[in-house]
């Protein structure tokens, strides 16, 4: 934080120096001598001091604290002091035979000093607004990343709870497929623990993980139905938020296997076009007599809906429907290249 603060102040100092140099050239340029009248440096310094007080004292103390009347009164006092210094001191010293001979009207003098002070104060206010906007954006991103990490952390326990129970059942039965299950589970966990820590992962890795996950989950419905996976047109390399598709596949296996029927069907289709639009469809059977109210409100689905809103705002469309003992998910996502 200290490093960022220091760099920010250095950047502001450089900006202010360049700004003041540019404004001084316009302020002190005299057409009569076709050059800069360096006597105007002292008049300009008078305005710079006033702008400095407004920028670094009055704005933080009054404007940014919503104390507007105090700000207005203070600025009027500052402008009055600027006029007094210019009329009764600077003009008497540098232009005693001309401008110093008479006191100009206050309104005329005010019109002479206001543009320069307004420019110096206006750019400072704009700089502060940009810094504040960046801080707000960084805060929003930080909150967003924290929420995504929390949502992803919920997936692993949910997955483990379902699959360790299956592994235990096969181990109790001393099934010869137990080593195969452990191997598939190891591949899936390795991906979850080490591969998907980033916000995006290569689509190819995500699909490879999905295939391992499906191979592992097929053991839940062995001999009671079919699982079809269709992958088409992967095309160029794209990135995707990790574990989003897994939630829908997990949901399909969970509700199909719990139906205790021998006519289980799970169809998974995944396509992507050259523009990076992913079309994912997952369709599975279920029984009407089961608790269908829980199909669309489980932890996993609530989780993935929230993640889609955070990672792909206005770049996704999710439709979930239940019809004739089929539960269907249709997801469209504009991926990141």
ChimeraX attribute file (.defattr): number of C-alpha atoms within 10 A of each C-alpha:
attribute: neighborCount
match mode: 1-to-1
recipient: residues
	/A:1	6
	/A:2	7
	/A:3	7
	/A:4	9
	/A:5	9
	/A:6	11
	/A:7	12
	/A:8	12
	/A:9	11
	/A:10	12
	/A:11	10
	/A:12	15
	/A:13	12
	/A:14	10
	/A:15	14
	/A:16	16
	/A:17	11
	/A:18	12
	/A:19	14
	/A:20	15
	/A:21	11
	/A:22	11
	/A:23	15
	/A:24	19
	/A:25	16
	/A:26	11
	/A:27	17
	/A:28	17
	/A:29	15
	/A:30	14
	/A:31	9
	/A:32	8
	/A:33	8
	/A:34	8
	/A:35	11
	/A:36	17
	/A:37	15
	/A:38	14
	/A:39	12
	/A:40	18
	/A:41	15
	/A:42	13
	/A:43	19
	/A:44	21
	/A:45	12
	/A:46	19
	/A:47	22
	/A:48	18
	/A:49	14
	/A:50	19
	/A:51	24
	/A:52	15
	/A:53	15
	/A:54	23
	/A:55	19
	/A:56	12
	/A:57	12
	/A:58	20
	/A:59	20
	/A:60	13
	/A:61	15
	/A:62	17
	/A:63	16
	/A:64	11
	/A:65	11
	/A:66	12
	/A:67	13
	/A:68	13
	/A:69	11
	/A:70	14
	/A:71	19
	/A:72	14
	/A:73	10
	/A:74	16
	/A:75	17
	/A:76	12
	/A:77	11
	/A:78	18
	/A:79	18
	/A:80	14
	/A:81	14
	/A:82	19
	/A:83	19
	/A:84	14
	/A:85	15
	/A:86	21
	/A:87	21
	/A:88	13
	/A:89	14
	/A:90	19
	/A:91	19
	/A:92	17
	/A:93	12
	/A:94	15
	/A:95	13
	/A:96	13
	/A:97	11
	/A:98	10
	/A:99	14
	/A:100	18
	/A:101	12
	/A:102	13
	/A:103	11
	/A:104	13
	/A:105	9
	/A:106	13
	/A:107	8
	/A:108	9
	/A:109	16
	/A:110	15
	/A:111	10
	/A:112	12
	/A:113	18
	/A:114	12
	/A:115	12
	/A:116	20
	/A:117	20
	/A:118	13
	/A:119	15
	/A:120	21
	/A:121	21
	/A:122	14
	/A:123	15
	/A:124	21
	/A:125	14
	/A:126	11
	/A:127	15
	/A:128	16
	/A:129	12
	/A:130	12
	/A:131	13
	/A:132	12
	/A:133	12
	/A:134	12
	/A:135	12
	/A:136	12
	/A:137	12
	/A:138	12
	/A:139	12
	/A:140	12
	/A:141	12
	/A:142	12
	/A:143	12
	/A:144	15
	/A:145	15
	/A:146	12
	/A:147	15
	/A:148	19
	/A:149	15
	/A:150	12
	/A:151	18
	/A:152	21
	/A:153	12
	/A:154	14
	/A:155	19
	/A:156	14
	/A:157	10
	/A:158	14
	/A:159	16
	/A:160	13
	/A:161	10
	/A:162	13
	/A:163	16
	/A:164	14
	/A:165	11
	/A:166	18
	/A:167	20
	/A:168	12
	/A:169	13
	/A:170	17
	/A:171	15
	/A:172	10
	/A:173	9
	/A:174	10
	/A:175	11
	/A:176	10
	/A:177	13
	/A:178	17
	/A:179	13
	/A:180	13
	/A:181	21
	/A:182	14
	/A:183	14
	/A:184	19
	/A:185	21
	/A:186	13
	/A:187	16
	/A:188	20
	/A:189	17
	/A:190	13
	/A:191	19
	/A:192	18
	/A:193	10
	/A:194	9
	/A:195	16
	/A:196	18
	/A:197	13
	/A:198	10
	/A:199	14
	/A:200	17
	/A:201	18
	/A:202	17
	/A:203	20
	/A:204	14
	/A:205	16
	/A:206	22
	/A:207	18
	/A:208	14
	/A:209	23
	/A:210	19
	/A:211	16
	/A:212	18
	/A:213	19
	/A:214	21
	/A:215	16
	/A:216	21
	/A:217	24
	/A:218	18
	/A:219	16
	/A:220	17
	/A:221	21
	/A:222	13
	/A:223	11
	/A:224	15
	/A:225	16
	/A:226	14
	/A:227	17
	/A:228	12
	/A:229	13
	/A:230	10
	/A:231	12
	/A:232	10
	/A:233	11
	/A:234	17
	/A:235	12
	/A:236	12
	/A:237	12
	/A:238	21
	/A:239	17
	/A:240	24
	/A:241	20
	/A:242	23
	/A:243	20
	/A:244	19
	/A:245	19
	/A:246	21
	/A:247	18
	/A:248	23
	/A:249	22
	/A:250	20
	/A:251	18
	/A:252	25
	/A:253	22
	/A:254	17
	/A:255	21
	/A:256	26
	/A:257	21
	/A:258	13
	/A:259	16
	/A:260	13
	/A:261	14
	/A:262	14
	/A:263	14
	/A:264	21
	/A:265	19
	/A:266	21
	/A:267	17
	/A:268	20
	/A:269	15
	/A:270	18
	/A:271	17
	/A:272	21
	/A:273	14
	/A:274	12
	/A:275	13
	/A:276	20
	/A:277	17
	/A:278	21
	/A:279	17
	/A:280	19
	/A:281	21
	/A:282	22
	/A:283	22
	/A:284	22
	/A:285	25
	/A:286	29
	/A:287	17
	/A:288	13
	/A:289	8
	/A:290	12
	/A:291	10
	/A:292	14
	/A:293	8
	/A:294	10
	/A:295	17
	/A:296	15
	/A:297	11
	/A:298	11
	/A:299	14
	/A:300	20
	/A:301	17
	/A:302	13
	/A:303	19
	/A:304	20
	/A:305	12
	/A:306	14
	/A:307	20
	/A:308	19
	/A:309	13
	/A:310	14
	/A:311	17
	/A:312	17
	/A:313	12
	/A:314	11
	/A:315	13
	/A:316	17
	/A:317	15
	/A:318	12
	/A:319	10
	/A:320	14
	/A:321	11
	/A:322	17
	/A:323	10
	/A:324	9
	/A:325	12
	/A:326	17
	/A:327	23
	/A:328	21
	/A:329	19
	/A:330	16
	/A:331	18
	/A:332	17
	/A:333	20
	/A:334	20
	/A:335	19
	/A:336	17
	/A:337	12
